[in-house]
Amino acid sequence: MSLSRISRLNLGHYPTPVDELPRFRDALAQDSNASRVPRILIKRDDLTGPGFGGNKVRKLEYVLAKALAERTEVVITVGGLRSNHARITAALCARLGIKCVLVLNGALEASGYRPASIALEDLYGADVRIVAAREDRDHTMRAVAEELRGSGKRVFEVPLGASIPLGALGYVAAFHELVSQLGPDIQISHVVHASSSGGTQAGLIAGCRMAGYKTTITGVSPDNPAEEIAAEVTGILNGMRELVSIPRGENSFVVEINDEFIGPGYGIASNEGCEATSLLARTEGIVLDPVYTAKAMAALISWIKDGRYSNEETVLFWHTGGQMALFESRS
């Protein structure tokens, strides 16, 4: 059961760069007076391309390939007002000539400003439906889908984040891409990334195991409790076994999630995340987003300062994108 036999669209810009962060590392060593600071690399999946990039491009290449095979006329998906997934889905649907409906939860500001993602989704021609709460999204999506099917349209529903076994294959391919970039001389001991709907982490764990690596894949939650995300990741991993051959190893999948850096809540910037964003931008010219990657980087910084890693280890931070959450547009 090979990955190459599964249909995939070629929409992203690959391989995304793997960069070293020497000035960032030096700043951490000086600030913490730590003697244990690992080599730090970053995988730039904020540069995947369409919709201003991010991890959802890799997932949607597999999911939308299935939609095209089914001769889909309308794709519907869900997310928050600043959803990276929704924005990228809209961009890719525009490129493929498929109508896109987005069911997004949240409230637009009365100030006249709106998230930049909403402005972009309008530009991409998406039909944006706004609901009050997260709990309203799925049943609204189903209702809209049934309405469209009733009018004779072929509709394809994409779950939150495209975080299903098929979508997670994008990160199996991504891990293989990373291995080819690193070559035999660089061994990654840990990968740290933001983990919410679970598809990215499931794909990385499966890709790591399929490549024969012993790398620890640690997800940092921006919203839900660790137990909930771990259950989502495990469910996706189990579903992936029907698509590709994943070595079982001696134990079941180990899913490592940390939920100690959520801060005030989902979509609300944390002080630690803002500090992480500033440090990386000032030392390396790389920008994080306040919702996901800033909190994941805050976790990595904290763990380095605590001496979790040795000088001899190499740790990779997987940048999953999302910087559009920093910006707003005038209505």
TORKOL-4160 file (C-alpha; in steps of 0.2 Angstrom, whole numbers, padded with zeros to 4 digits, m for minus):
331
<pt num="1" X="0000" Y="0000" Z="0000"/>
<pt num="2" X="0011" Y="0014" Z="m0007"/>
<pt num="3" X="0008" Y="0032" Z="m0005"/>
<pt num="4" X="0012" Y="0035" Z="m0024"/>
<pt num="5" X="m0003" Y="0025" Z="m0029"/>
<pt num="6" X="m0015" Y="0038" Z="m0021"/>
<pt num="7" X="m0021" Y="0052" Z="m0032"/>
<pt num="8" X="m0014" Y="0069" Z="m0027"/>
<pt num="9" X="m0015" Y="0086" Z="m0035"/>
<pt num="10" X="0001" Y="0096" Z="m0038"/>
<pt num="11" X="m0003" Y="0113" Z="m0031"/>
<pt num="12" X="0010" Y="0118" Z="m0018"/>
<pt num="13" X="0027" Y="0124" Z="m0020"/>
<pt num="14" X="0039" Y="0110" Z="m0014"/>
<pt num="15" X="0051" Y="0107" Z="m0006"/>
<pt num="16" X="0048" Y="0120" Z="0007"/>
<pt num="17" X="0065" Y="0126" Z="0014"/>
<pt num="18" X="0073" Y="0119" Z="0030"/>
<pt num="19" X="0083" Y="0133" Z="0038"/>
<pt num="20" X="0095" Y="0133" Z="0052"/>
<pt num="21" X="0092" Y="0146" Z="0066"/>
<pt num="22" X="0109" Y="0151" Z="0073"/>
<pt num="23" X="0105" Y="0169" Z="0079"/>
<pt num="24" X="0089" Y="0162" Z="0087"/>
<pt num="25" X="0099" Y="0149" Z="0096"/>
<pt num="26" X="0113" Y="0161" Z="0102"/>
<pt num="27" X="0099" Y="0172" Z="0109"/>
<pt num="28" X="0092" Y="0158" Z="0119"/>
<pt num="29" X="0109" Y="0153" Z="0125"/>
<pt num="30" X="0113" Y="0170" Z="0131"/>
<pt num="31" X="0096" Y="0174" Z="0138"/>
<pt num="32" X="0094" Y="0158" Z="0148"/>
<pt num="33" X="0113" Y="0156" Z="0152"/>
<pt num="34" X="0109" Y="0138" Z="0147"/>
<pt num="35" X="0123" Y="0126" Z="0143"/>
<pt num="36" X="0111" Y="0114" Z="0135"/>
<pt num="37" X="0104" Y="0122" Z="0119"/>
<pt num="38" X="0102" Y="0111" Z="0104"/>
<pt num="39" X="0104" Y="0114" Z="0086"/>
<pt num="40" X="0088" Y="0122" Z="0079"/>
<pt num="41" X="0081" Y="0120" Z="0062"/>
<pt num="42" X="0064" Y="0126" Z="0055"/>
<pt num="43" X="0053" Y="0118" Z="0041"/>
<pt num="44" X="0045" Y="0133" Z="0032"/>
<pt num="45" X="0028" Y="0126" Z="0027"/>
<pt num="46" X="0022" Y="0144" Z="0029"/>
<pt num="47" X="0029" Y="0145" Z="0011"/>
<pt num="48" X="0018" Y="0131" Z="0003"/>
<pt num="49" X="0011" Y="0144" Z="m0009"/>
<pt num="50" X="m0008" Y="0145" Z="m0013"/>
<pt num="51" X="m0019" Y="0155" Z="m0001"/>
<pt num="52" X="m0003" Y="0163" Z="0007"/>
<pt num="53" X="0003" Y="0145" Z="0011"/>
<pt num="54" X="0002" Y="0134" Z="0027"/>
<pt num="55" X="0000" Y="0116" Z="0031"/>
<pt num="56" X="m0017" Y="0114" Z="0024"/>
<pt num="57" X="m0011" Y="0115" Z="0006"/>
<pt num="58" X="m0003" Y="0098" Z="0008"/>
<pt num="59" X="m0019" Y="0090" Z="0015"/>
<pt num="60" X="m0030" Y="0097" Z="0002"/>
<pt num="61" X="m0020" Y="0091" Z="m0012"/>
<pt num="62" X="m0026" Y="0073" Z="m0008"/>
<pt num="63" X="m0043" Y="0078" Z="m0002"/>
<pt num="64" X="m0047" Y="0089" Z="m0017"/>
<pt num="65" X="m0040" Y="0076" Z="m0029"/>
<pt num="66" X="m0054" Y="0065" Z="m0023"/>
<pt num="67" X="m0067" Y="0079" Z="m0025"/>
<pt num="68" X="m0061" Y="0081" Z="m0043"/>
<pt num="69" X="m0062" Y="0062" Z="m0046"/>
<pt num="70" X="m0080" Y="0063" Z="m0040"/>
<pt num="71" X="m0084" Y="0078" Z="m0052"/>
<pt num="72" X="m0088" Y="0089" Z="m0038"/>
<pt num="73" X="m0096" Y="0106" Z="m0042"/>
<pt num="74" X="m0097" Y="0113" Z="m0024"/>
<pt num="75" X="m0084" Y="0111" Z="m0010"/>
<pt num="76" X="m0090" Y="0115" Z="0008"/>
<pt num="77" X="m0080" Y="0117" Z="0023"/>
<pt num="78" X="m0079" Y="0124" Z="0041"/>
<pt num="79" X="m0068" Y="0135" Z="0052"/>
<pt num="80" X="m0066" Y="0151" Z="0062"/>
<pt num="81" X="m0066" Y="0168" Z="0055"/>
<pt num="82" X="m0047" Y="0168" Z="0053"/>
<pt num="83" X="m0046" Y="0150" Z="0048"/>
<pt num="84" X="m0031" Y="0146" Z="0037"/>
<pt num="85" X="m0040" Y="0130" Z="0031"/>
<pt num="86" X="m0055" Y="0140" Z="0025"/>
<pt num="87" X="m0044" Y="0153" Z="0016"/>
<pt num="88" X="m0033" Y="0140" Z="0007"/>
<pt num="89" X="m0048" Y="0129" Z="0002"/>
<pt num="90" X="m0056" Y="0145" Z="m0006"/>
<pt num="91" X="m0039" Y="0148" Z="m0015"/>
<pt num="92" X="m0038" Y="0130" Z="m0021"/>
<pt num="93" X="m0056" Y="0129" Z="m0027"/>
<pt num="94" X="m0054" Y="0145" Z="m0037"/>
<pt num="95" X="m0039" Y="0138" Z="m0045"/>
<pt num="96" X="m0048" Y="0122" Z="m0049"/>
<pt num="97" X="m0064" Y="0130" Z="m0055"/>
<pt num="98" X="m0075" Y="0123" Z="m0041"/>
<pt num="99" X="m0088" Y="0134" Z="m0031"/>
<pt num="100" X="m0083" Y="0135" Z="m0013"/>
<pt num="101" X="m0094" Y="0138" Z="0002"/>
<pt num="102" X="m0087" Y="0142" Z="0019"/>
<pt num="103" X="m0096" Y="0140" Z="0036"/>
<pt num="104" X="m0087" Y="0151" Z="0048"/>
<pt num="105" X="m0090" Y="0154" Z="0066"/>
<pt num="106" X="m0087" Y="0171" Z="0075"/>
<pt num="107" X="m0093" Y="0189" Z="0075"/>
<pt num="108" X="m0086" Y="0203" Z="0064"/>
<pt num="109" X="m0080" Y="0218" Z="0073"/>
<pt num="110" X="m0092" Y="0233" Z="0073"/>
<pt num="111" X="m0077" Y="0244" Z="0069"/>
<pt num="112" X="m0078" Y="0241" Z="0051"/>
<pt num="113" X="m0062" Y="0230" Z="0051"/>
<pt num="114" X="m0062" Y="0212" Z="0047"/>
<pt num="115" X="m0050" Y="0198" Z="0046"/>
<pt num="116" X="m0039" Y="0198" Z="0031"/>
<pt num="117" X="m0044" Y="0180" Z="0028"/>
<pt num="118" X="m0062" Y="0185" Z="0025"/>
<pt num="119" X="m0056" Y="0198" Z="0013"/>
<pt num="120" X="m0046" Y="0186" Z="0003"/>
<pt num="121" X="m0060" Y="0173" Z="0003"/>
<pt num="122" X="m0071" Y="0186" Z="m0005"/>
<pt num="123" X="m0057" Y="0189" Z="m0018"/>
<pt num="124" X="m0057" Y="0170" Z="m0021"/>
<pt num="125" X="m0075" Y="0170" Z="m0025"/>
<pt num="126" X="m0080" Y="0160" Z="m0010"/>
<pt num="127" X="m0098" Y="0160" Z="m0003"/>
<pt num="128" X="m0095" Y="0164" Z="0016"/>
<pt num="129" X="m0109" Y="0159" Z="0028"/>
<pt num="130" X="m0106" Y="0166" Z="0046"/>
<pt num="131" X="m0113" Y="0157" Z="0062"/>
<pt num="132" X="m0112" Y="0161" Z="0080"/>
<pt num="133" X="m0103" Y="0147" Z="0088"/>
<pt num="134" X="m0092" Y="0132" Z="0084"/>
<pt num="135" X="m0106" Y="0120" Z="0088"/>
<pt num="136" X="m0116" Y="0128" Z="0074"/>
<pt num="137" X="m0104" Y="0124" Z="0060"/>
<pt num="138" X="m0106" Y="0106" Z="0056"/>
<pt num="139" X="m0125" Y="0105" Z="0056"/>
<pt num="140" X="m0125" Y="0121" Z="0045"/>
<pt num="141" X="m0113" Y="0113" Z="0033"/>
<pt num="142" X="m0124" Y="0098" Z="0032"/>
<pt num="143" X="m0140" Y="0108" Z="0029"/>
<pt num="144" X="m0131" Y="0119" Z="0015"/>
<pt num="145" X="m0125" Y="0103" Z="0007"/>
<pt num="146" X="m0142" Y="0095" Z="0007"/>
<pt num="147" X="m0150" Y="0111" Z="0000"/>
<pt num="148" X="m0137" Y="0111" Z="m0014"/>
<pt num="149" X="m0139" Y="0092" Z="m0018"/>
<pt num="150" X="m0158" Y="0095" Z="m0018"/>
<pt num="151" X="m0155" Y="0108" Z="m0033"/>
<pt num="152" X="m0145" Y="0095" Z="m0042"/>
<pt num="153" X="m0127" Y="0100" Z="m0037"/>
<pt num="154" X="m0113" Y="0087" Z="m0034"/>
<pt num="155" X="m0107" Y="0093" Z="m0017"/>
<pt num="156" X="m0091" Y="0087" Z="m0007"/>
<pt num="157" X="m0090" Y="0091" Z="0012"/>
<pt num="158" X="m0072" Y="0094" Z="0019"/>
<pt num="159" X="m0071" Y="0091" Z="0038"/>
<pt num="160" X="m0062" Y="0104" Z="0049"/>
<pt num="161" X="m0044" Y="0106" Z="0043"/>
<pt num="162" X="m0045" Y="0092" Z="0031"/>
<pt num="163" X="m0040" Y="0082" Z="0046"/>
<pt num="164" X="m0045" Y="0065" Z="0040"/>
<pt num="165" X="m0034" Y="0050" Z="0035"/>
<pt num="166" X="m0034" Y="0055" Z="0017"/>
<pt num="167" X="m0028" Y="0073" Z="0021"/>
<pt num="168" X="m0015" Y="0067" Z="0033"/>
<pt num="169" X="m0006" Y="0058" Z="0019"/>
<pt num="170" X="0000" Y="0076" Z="0015"/>
<pt num="171" X="0011" Y="0075" Z="0030"/>
<pt num="172" X="0017" Y="0058" Z="0027"/>
<pt num="173" X="0024" Y="0065" Z="0010"/>
<pt num="174" X="0030" Y="0080" Z="0020"/>
<pt num="175" X="0041" Y="0069" Z="0031"/>
<pt num="176" X="0048" Y="0060" Z="0017"/>
<pt num="177" X="0052" Y="0077" Z="0009"/>
<pt num="178" X="0061" Y="0082" Z="0025"/>
<pt num="179" X="0071" Y="0066" Z="0025"/>
<pt num="180" X="0077" Y="0069" Z="0008"/>
<pt num="181" X="0082" Y="0087" Z="0012"/>
<pt num="182" X="0092" Y="0082" Z="0028"/>
<pt num="183" X="0102" Y="0068" Z="0020"/>
<pt num="184" X="0110" Y="0054" Z="0031"/>
<pt num="185" X="0121" Y="0066" Z="0041"/>
<pt num="186" X="0108" Y="0076" Z="0050"/>
<pt num="187" X="0097" Y="0066" Z="0063"/>
<pt num="188" X="0082" Y="0075" Z="0070"/>
<pt num="189" X="0078" Y="0070" Z="0088"/>
<pt num="190" X="0062" Y="0080" Z="0090"/>
<pt num="191" X="0049" Y="0089" Z="0079"/>
<pt num="192" X="0039" Y="0102" Z="0088"/>
<pt num="193" X="0023" Y="0110" Z="0079"/>
<pt num="194" X="0006" Y="0117" Z="0083"/>
<pt num="195" X="m0007" Y="0103" Z="0084"/>
<pt num="196" X="m0026" Y="0106" Z="0084"/>
<pt num="197" X="m0037" Y="0096" Z="0072"/>
<pt num="198" X="m0024" Y="0082" Z="0072"/>
<pt num="199" X="m0021" Y="0078" Z="0053"/>
<pt num="200" X="m0003" Y="0086" Z="0053"/>
<pt num="201" X="0003" Y="0077" Z="0068"/>
<pt num="202" X="m0005" Y="0060" Z="0062"/>
<pt num="203" X="0004" Y="0062" Z="0045"/>
<pt num="204" X="0020" Y="0066" Z="0053"/>
<pt num="205" X="0020" Y="0052" Z="0065"/>
<pt num="206" X="0015" Y="0040" Z="0051"/>
<pt num="207" X="0028" Y="0047" Z="0040"/>
<pt num="208" X="0041" Y="0046" Z="0053"/>
<pt num="209" X="0037" Y="0027" Z="0057"/>
<pt num="210" X="0037" Y="0023" Z="0038"/>
<pt num="211" X="0054" Y="0031" Z="0036"/>
<pt num="212" X="0061" Y="0021" Z="0050"/>
<pt num="213" X="0065" Y="0036" Z="0061"/>
<pt num="214" X="0065" Y="0037" Z="0080"/>
<pt num="215" X="0060" Y="0056" Z="0080"/>
<pt num="216" X="0049" Y="0062" Z="0094"/>
<pt num="217" X="0034" Y="0072" Z="0086"/>
<pt num="218" X="0027" Y="0084" Z="0099"/>
<pt num="219" X="0011" Y="0094" Z="0096"/>
<pt num="220" X="0007" Y="0110" Z="0105"/>
<pt num="221" X="m0011" Y="0113" Z="0108"/>
<pt num="222" X="m0018" Y="0131" Z="0104"/>
<pt num="223" X="m0036" Y="0126" Z="0110"/>
<pt num="224" X="m0042" Y="0109" Z="0116"/>
<pt num="225" X="m0036" Y="0098" Z="0130"/>
<pt num="226" X="m0021" Y="0086" Z="0126"/>
<pt num="227" X="m0032" Y="0071" Z="0129"/>
<pt num="228" X="m0045" Y="0077" Z="0115"/>
<pt num="229" X="m0032" Y="0081" Z="0102"/>
<pt num="230" X="m0022" Y="0064" Z="0106"/>
<pt num="231" X="m0039" Y="0055" Z="0103"/>
<pt num="232" X="m0041" Y="0064" Z="0086"/>
<pt num="233" X="m0023" Y="0060" Z="0081"/>
<pt num="234" X="m0025" Y="0042" Z="0086"/>
<pt num="235" X="m0041" Y="0040" Z="0076"/>
<pt num="236" X="m0034" Y="0048" Z="0060"/>
<pt num="237" X="m0018" Y="0036" Z="0062"/>
<pt num="238" X="m0029" Y="0021" Z="0063"/>
<pt num="239" X="m0039" Y="0026" Z="0048"/>
<pt num="240" X="m0023" Y="0029" Z="0038"/>
<pt num="241" X="m0019" Y="0010" Z="0040"/>
<pt num="242" X="m0032" Y="0007" Z="0026"/>
<pt num="243" X="m0023" Y="0019" Z="0014"/>
<pt num="244" X="m0004" Y="0015" Z="0017"/>
<pt num="245" X="0007" Y="0003" Z="0026"/>
<pt num="246" X="0012" Y="0010" Z="0043"/>
<pt num="247" X="0024" Y="m0001" Z="0053"/>
<pt num="248" X="0016" Y="m0006" Z="0069"/>
<pt num="249" X="0032" Y="m0007" Z="0080"/>
<pt num="250" X="0032" Y="m0015" Z="0097"/>
<pt num="251" X="0019" Y="m0003" Z="0104"/>
<pt num="252" X="0004" Y="0007" Z="0098"/>
<pt num="253" X="0006" Y="0025" Z="0092"/>
<pt num="254" X="0013" Y="0036" Z="0105"/>
<pt num="255" X="0005" Y="0053" Z="0103"/>
<pt num="256" X="0013" Y="0067" Z="0113"/>
<pt num="257" X="0003" Y="0083" Z="0115"/>
<pt num="258" X="0006" Y="0098" Z="0127"/>
<pt num="259" X="m0008" Y="0109" Z="0132"/>
<pt num="260" X="0001" Y="0121" Z="0144"/>
<pt num="261" X="0003" Y="0135" Z="0132"/>
<pt num="262" X="m0014" Y="0139" Z="0126"/>
<pt num="263" X="m0014" Y="0155" Z="0136"/>
<pt num="264" X="m0030" Y="0165" Z="0137"/>
<pt num="265" X="m0039" Y="0154" Z="0125"/>
<pt num="266" X="m0041" Y="0149" Z="0106"/>
<pt num="267" X="m0037" Y="0164" Z="0094"/>
<pt num="268" X="m0031" Y="0175" Z="0108"/>
<pt num="269" X="m0013" Y="0179" Z="0108"/>
<pt num="270" X="m0003" Y="0174" Z="0124"/>
<pt num="271" X="0011" Y="0184" Z="0132"/>
<pt num="272" X="0024" Y="0170" Z="0129"/>
<pt num="273" X="0018" Y="0168" Z="0111"/>
<pt num="274" X="0021" Y="0187" Z="0108"/>
<pt num="275" X="0038" Y="0185" Z="0115"/>
<pt num="276" X="0042" Y="0170" Z="0104"/>
<pt num="277" X="0036" Y="0179" Z="0089"/>
<pt num="278" X="0047" Y="0195" Z="0093"/>
<pt num="279" X="0062" Y="0184" Z="0096"/>
<pt num="280" X="0061" Y="0174" Z="0080"/>
<pt num="281" X="0057" Y="0190" Z="0070"/>
<pt num="282" X="0072" Y="0200" Z="0077"/>
<pt num="283" X="0085" Y="0186" Z="0076"/>
<pt num="284" X="0080" Y="0177" Z="0060"/>
<pt num="285" X="0067" Y="0188" Z="0050"/>
<pt num="286" X="0054" Y="0174" Z="0051"/>
<pt num="287" X="0036" Y="0178" Z="0057"/>
<pt num="288" X="0025" Y="0167" Z="0067"/>
<pt num="289" X="0006" Y="0168" Z="0069"/>
<pt num="290" X="m0003" Y="0172" Z="0086"/>
<pt num="291" X="m0015" Y="0158" Z="0085"/>
<pt num="292" X="m0005" Y="0142" Z="0082"/>
<pt num="293" X="0014" Y="0144" Z="0079"/>
<pt num="294" X="0018" Y="0157" Z="0091"/>
<pt num="295" X="0011" Y="0146" Z="0105"/>
<pt num="296" X="0021" Y="0131" Z="0099"/>
<pt num="297" X="0037" Y="0141" Z="0098"/>
<pt num="298" X="0034" Y="0147" Z="0116"/>
<pt num="299" X="0033" Y="0129" Z="0121"/>
<pt num="300" X="0049" Y="0125" Z="0112"/>
<pt num="301" X="0058" Y="0140" Z="0120"/>
<pt num="302" X="0052" Y="0135" Z="0137"/>
<pt num="303" X="0058" Y="0117" Z="0135"/>
<pt num="304" X="0075" Y="0123" Z="0129"/>
<pt num="305" X="0077" Y="0135" Z="0144"/>
<pt num="306" X="0072" Y="0120" Z="0155"/>
<pt num="307" X="0086" Y="0110" Z="0148"/>
<pt num="308" X="0075" Y="0097" Z="0140"/>
<pt num="309" X="0087" Y="0094" Z="0125"/>
<pt num="310" X="0106" Y="0092" Z="0125"/>
<pt num="311" X="0119" Y="0102" Z="0115"/>
<pt num="312" X="0121" Y="0087" Z="0103"/>
<pt num="313" X="0103" Y="0085" Z="0098"/>
<pt num="314" X="0095" Y="0093" Z="0083"/>
<pt num="315" X="0077" Y="0100" Z="0085"/>
<pt num="316" X="0066" Y="0105" Z="0071"/>
<pt num="317" X="0051" Y="0117" Z="0072"/>
<pt num="318" X="0038" Y="0114" Z="0059"/>
<pt num="319" X="0031" Y="0131" Z="0054"/>
<pt num="320" X="0013" Y="0127" Z="0049"/>
<pt num="321" X="0009" Y="0145" Z="0043"/>
<pt num="322" X="m0005" Y="0156" Z="0048"/>
<pt num="323" X="0003" Y="0174" Z="0048"/>
<pt num="324" X="m0013" Y="0181" Z="0039"/>
<pt num="325" X="m0021" Y="0181" Z="0057"/>
<pt num="326" X="m0009" Y="0196" Z="0061"/>
<pt num="327" X="m0019" Y="0207" Z="0048"/>
<pt num="328" X="m0036" Y="0215" Z="0046"/>
<pt num="329" X="m0044" Y="0223" Z="0031"/>
<pt num="330" X="m0055" Y="0238" Z="0030"/>
<pt num="331" X="m0073" Y="0233" Z="0025"/>
